[in-house]
Amino acid sequence: RIVEINNLIKRGGFEGNSPLTNWVELNRETKPQHIRERVAFNDKYVGRKSYHIKSSRSVDDSHPVGRFQEIDVEPGNKYVFGGAIKANIQSDGGYCQIDILGDEFSEVIKVEEESDWTAYNKNDIVIPEGVDKVKLRLTAPGTFKGDCYFDEIFLRNIDETDASEGFEATKFFDEFQTKKWTCETNVNQCLKRVNRLKII
């Protein structure tokens, strides 16, 4: 599962009995009928589940679909956010996106081409003065048709992370991806290795 140390996102790995408990549906009232969003059991980055948005035809991005969490943040502090995305995009102008939004403030991770599971992160995001809350969203904007899968979502206040942990998001994901195969073949060995990486 995702690194839980100082992760401000709850259920970022979409595991457990109620994996969407902390995730609020985005634009529920205006969601087109051809859009489906669910917890996926048959496709994930790690663990058993992921979050899946599926559209059977192109969508107008004036009402993007997805889920979000609203998080308290500290103005002036540095944050890192990211997660794993798998994209099956079948329309021009559609994409899979993780973003954080505040008052006149936004940072975006966008996947515009078909890709297998890939981990993404943005480091050293400084929260502007006057912003004390942000929304972290998982969306499929643009003229989207296809599938977006999301897993292992995180938002972390770098300034509050214990320096002795030596946390570096890019390094973590590089190490995790090289070890990930053990989770598929040997559960006990996997648990030993992920414990060393502090990811459960």
C-alpha positions as CSV (number, residue, x, y, z in Angstrom):
1,R,0.0,0.0,0.0
2,I,0.9,3.7,-0.3
3,V,3.4,5.2,2.0
4,E,1.3,6.1,5.1
5,I,4.0,8.3,6.8
6,N,2.5,11.8,6.9
7,N,0.1,11.1,4.0
8,L,-2.7,13.6,4.2
9,I,-4.9,11.5,1.8
10,K,-7.1,8.9,3.4
11,R,-7.6,5.6,1.6
12,G,-5.3,6.7,-1.1
13,G,-4.8,3.0,-2.1
14,F,-8.6,2.3,-2.3
15,E,-8.3,-0.7,0.0
16,G,-10.5,-2.0,2.8
17,N,-14.3,-2.5,3.0
18,S,-15.3,1.0,2.1
19,P,-12.5,2.3,-0.2
20,L,-14.4,5.5,-1.3
21,T,-15.5,6.6,2.2
22,N,-13.3,9.7,2.2
23,W,-13.6,10.5,-1.5
24,V,-16.4,12.9,-2.5
25,E,-18.0,12.5,-5.9
26,L,-17.2,15.4,-8.3
27,N,-20.1,17.0,-10.2
28,R,-22.5,14.2,-9.2
29,E,-25.6,16.1,-10.3
30,T,-24.2,16.8,-13.8
31,K,-22.5,13.4,-14.5
32,P,-23.5,12.0,-17.9
33,Q,-25.1,8.6,-18.0
34,H,-22.3,7.2,-20.1
35,I,-19.8,7.8,-17.4
36,R,-19.1,5.1,-14.9
37,E,-16.8,5.4,-11.8
38,R,-16.1,2.6,-9.4
39,V,-13.5,0.7,-7.4
40,A,-11.8,-1.8,-9.8
41,F,-10.8,-5.2,-8.5
42,N,-9.2,-6.5,-11.7
43,D,-6.6,-3.7,-12.4
44,K,-4.4,-2.0,-9.8
45,Y,-0.8,-0.7,-9.3
46,V,-0.4,-2.5,-6.0
47,G,-2.7,-4.1,-3.4
48,R,-6.0,-5.4,-4.6
49,K,-8.0,-2.3,-5.8
50,S,-7.8,1.0,-7.7
51,Y,-10.2,3.8,-8.7
52,H,-11.6,3.6,-12.2
53,I,-13.3,6.2,-14.4
54,K,-14.8,4.9,-17.7
55,S,-16.5,6.8,-20.5
56,S,-18.1,5.2,-23.5
57,R,-18.0,8.4,-25.5
58,S,-16.4,11.8,-25.5
59,V,-17.2,14.1,-22.6
60,D,-17.4,17.9,-22.4
61,D,-14.9,19.0,-19.8
62,S,-17.2,21.7,-18.4
63,H,-18.3,19.2,-15.8
64,P,-15.3,16.9,-15.2
65,V,-16.1,13.7,-13.4
66,G,-14.1,12.0,-10.6
67,R,-13.5,12.2,-6.9
68,F,-11.8,14.6,-4.5
69,Q,-10.7,15.1,-0.9
70,E,-10.4,18.5,0.8
71,I,-7.3,18.9,2.8
72,D,-6.0,21.5,5.3
73,V,-2.6,22.9,4.3
74,E,-0.1,25.3,5.7
75,P,0.6,28.5,3.7
76,G,4.3,28.8,2.8
77,N,5.1,25.1,3.4
78,K,6.3,22.7,0.7
79,Y,4.3,19.7,-0.4
80,V,4.6,16.7,-2.7
81,F,1.7,14.9,-4.3
82,G,1.2,12.2,-6.8
83,G,0.1,8.6,-7.4
84,A,0.0,5.9,-10.0
85,I,-2.1,6.2,-13.2
86,K,-3.0,3.8,-16.0
87,A,-4.6,5.4,-19.0
88,N,-6.6,4.0,-21.9
89,I,-7.5,7.1,-23.9
90,Q,-9.6,6.7,-27.0
91,S,-10.3,10.3,-27.9
92,D,-8.4,13.4,-28.9
93,G,-8.2,16.0,-26.1
94,G,-9.0,13.6,-23.3
95,Y,-6.7,12.8,-20.4
96,C,-6.3,11.4,-16.9
97,Q,-5.4,13.9,-14.2
98,I,-4.4,14.3,-10.6
99,D,-4.6,17.9,-9.5
100,I,-4.6,20.0,-6.4
101,L,-6.7,23.2,-6.4
102,G,-6.9,26.1,-4.0
103,D,-7.9,29.7,-4.2
104,E,-6.2,31.0,-7.4
105,F,-3.7,28.1,-7.0
106,S,-3.4,24.8,-8.9
107,E,-0.9,22.1,-9.7
108,V,-1.5,19.3,-12.2
109,I,-0.3,15.8,-13.2
110,K,-1.8,15.0,-16.6
111,V,-1.5,11.8,-18.7
112,E,-2.6,12.4,-22.3
113,E,-1.5,9.2,-24.0
114,E,-2.2,5.5,-23.4
115,S,0.1,4.1,-20.8
116,D,0.4,1.1,-18.4
117,W,0.6,1.7,-14.7
118,T,3.1,4.5,-14.0
119,A,3.9,6.4,-10.8
120,Y,4.0,10.2,-11.0
121,N,4.8,12.9,-8.5
122,K,5.4,16.7,-8.3
123,N,7.8,17.9,-5.6
124,D,8.4,21.2,-3.8
125,I,4.9,22.6,-4.3
126,V,4.8,25.8,-2.2
127,I,1.4,26.7,-0.8
128,P,0.7,30.4,-1.4
129,E,-0.1,32.8,1.5
130,G,-3.9,32.9,2.1
131,V,-4.5,29.3,1.0
132,D,-5.3,27.0,3.9
133,K,-7.3,24.3,2.1
134,V,-6.9,22.5,-1.2
135,K,-8.8,19.9,-3.1
136,L,-6.9,16.9,-4.4
137,R,-8.9,15.6,-7.4
138,L,-8.8,12.5,-9.5
139,T,-10.5,13.4,-12.8
140,A,-10.9,12.6,-16.5
141,P,-11.3,16.0,-18.1
142,G,-11.2,17.1,-21.7
143,T,-13.2,15.4,-24.4
144,F,-12.5,12.1,-22.6
145,K,-13.4,8.6,-23.9
146,G,-11.8,5.6,-22.5
147,D,-10.5,4.5,-19.0
148,C,-8.5,6.2,-16.3
149,Y,-7.3,4.1,-13.3
150,F,-5.8,5.7,-10.2
151,D,-4.0,4.1,-7.2
152,E,-1.6,4.9,-4.3
153,I,-2.6,8.6,-4.2
154,F,-0.7,10.8,-1.7
155,L,-0.2,14.4,-0.5
156,R,2.5,15.1,2.0
157,N,3.8,18.2,3.8
158,I,7.5,18.0,3.2
159,D,8.3,20.5,5.9
160,E,6.7,18.3,8.5
161,T,8.3,15.0,7.3
162,D,10.9,13.7,9.7
163,A,14.2,14.4,8.0
164,S,15.6,11.1,9.4
165,E,13.2,9.2,7.2
166,G,15.1,10.6,4.1
167,F,11.9,10.8,2.1
168,E,12.2,11.6,-1.5
169,A,9.1,10.9,-3.6
170,T,11.0,10.1,-6.9
171,K,13.5,7.9,-5.1
172,F,10.7,6.1,-3.3
173,F,8.8,5.3,-6.5
174,D,11.9,4.2,-8.3
175,E,12.8,1.8,-5.5
176,F,9.2,0.6,-5.2
177,Q,8.8,-0.2,-8.8
178,T,12.0,-2.3,-8.8
179,K,10.7,-4.3,-5.8
180,K,7.1,-4.5,-7.0
181,W,7.5,-7.8,-8.7
182,T,8.0,-9.6,-5.4
183,C,4.4,-8.7,-4.4
184,E,3.2,-10.8,-7.4
185,T,5.3,-13.9,-6.7
186,N,6.1,-14.1,-3.0
187,V,3.9,-12.4,-0.4
188,N,6.3,-12.9,2.6
189,Q,9.3,-11.6,0.7
190,C,7.2,-8.6,-0.5
191,L,6.2,-7.7,3.0
192,K,9.8,-7.7,4.1
193,R,10.9,-5.5,1.3
194,V,8.1,-3.0,1.5
195,N,8.6,-2.7,5.3
196,R,12.2,-1.6,4.5
197,L,10.8,1.0,2.2
198,K,8.3,2.2,4.8
199,I,5.3,1.7,2.5
200,I,3.0,-0.1,4.9
